[in-house]
Amino acid sequence: MSDPMLYISTRSQAPGVTADTALRAGAAPDGGLYLPGTLPAFAPDAFDGTGGLADLGERLLAPFFAGSPLAGQIGPICRDAFNFPAPRIRPDPGDPGLEILELFHGPTGAFKDFGARFLFRSFSALGQSAGNPVTVLVATSGDTGGAAGCAAEGVPGTRAVILFPKGRISAFQEHQLCCWAPPVEALRVDGDFDACQAMVKAAFSDRQLSARHTLTSANSISIGRLLPQMVYWSRAALDAYAETGEKPGLVVPTGNLGNAFAAVLARACGLPIGPIVLATNANTTLSSWFVSHRYEPRASIATIANAMDVGAPSNFERLAAFPDAEIAAVECVDDATIRARLRRTFDRTGYMACPHTATALEAHARLDTGMRTGRRWIAAATAHPGKFADIVEPALDHRVELPPALGDVLNRPVRVRDIAGTPGALAEALD
Ligand SMILES: *Cc1c(COP(=O)(O)O)cnc(C)c1O
């Protein structure tokens, strides 16, 4: 039996908590974020013989749940959560040093499926072992809510309540939030995204309400979303390392820094990962920090890579607190350059990327020649281009199809309830 894994807050030296408590709480009580207190150190051959993502995930993640009620269940959770592939594609035969890791083959067409599916299955296991279901509150301005709703559908022991701002998200996004069967409930809020977040916050601080429904959250700071994201980075890095004998570099389209921090964590556990490069859209908080070493969050600006429209990356606090968090470069890519990169990639290779993925392809192209040619580079493709057809089609002058599973979403019936933008309205809806 291994020692329990304790999670400690980025802000305090207070005693740590086991994984189940960290998952249920979301943020630490002092307002900080949970980090593993110790890291498992994997030997180079630790993953020999592991096949797909589920297999590797079980071995990689088990130590992170030691001492929690989830300890014996990581294998089944991984098998259920990671039931779709993350293929590596070499888009350009003329540039064998660049691979794209496609993370969008899950049911909602974006990499957030990995984190959401793992988190909801963990909540389900916890809810069943404690005998009372958890209610997961999600305030969303788009993609996260869709992945959460989809991940919660049909999962016993959980209830997912999704709040989104009326009239402020795309028709496809709204459909993807409102089409899931119970225990998923969509609430269309008469207010903006900040109002949705304020309502969720108020619900958590209402102790009676919170206890009555065992409220928890699925937002981007949950360690239960971060840990599963280590799995695809680890699989890709191990495979590239086996092929080349060299640790691959990673290029990560970045918003709240969850995906990139998962790569940092995997590298710190001994996985063969080389330099990590962050690609952002025109939001400059991270590129300014990289140059000046000063972190100055700012208001986000709207771009065509909108899932990365973040001015205060929520996981920055983890990166700042982590000892081996070296980042090799941060590249900021504006909308015109995203469009140009989409077009260039398509014209050269026929590969269609989404706008977020294009930031990573551009960042890779900007690496100086020595750095770029010295090793294999893996750029993450975070969403299917068909989800962003309104941007991709005019940029490429070419039609892009939604994969059938995503298209099917549009045929599902919608269930949604309209509520006022007040804490009282949410409490009433929950009861
Ligand atoms: C959420 C998201 C990102 C940004 O990921 P972070 O973990 O927040 O840095 C990038 N691309 C897409 C398509 C996303 O949905």
The ligand as a Gaussian input file, in Angstrom:
#p B3LYP/6-31G(d) Opt

LIG

0 1
 C      -10.311000      25.375000     -23.252000
 C       -9.685000      25.391000     -24.611000
 C       -8.351000      25.819000     -24.813000
 C       -7.483000      26.366000     -23.698000
 O       -7.102000      25.375000     -22.786000
 P       -6.611000      25.768000     -21.302000
 O       -6.464000      24.492000     -20.603000
 O       -7.683000      26.646000     -20.716000
 O       -5.327000      26.516000     -21.461000
 C       -7.821000      25.749000     -26.089000
 N       -8.560000      25.314000     -27.129000
 C       -9.848000      24.900000     -26.978000
 C      -10.601000      24.447000     -28.170000
 C      -10.445000      24.917000     -25.721000
 O      -11.729000      24.521000     -25.588000

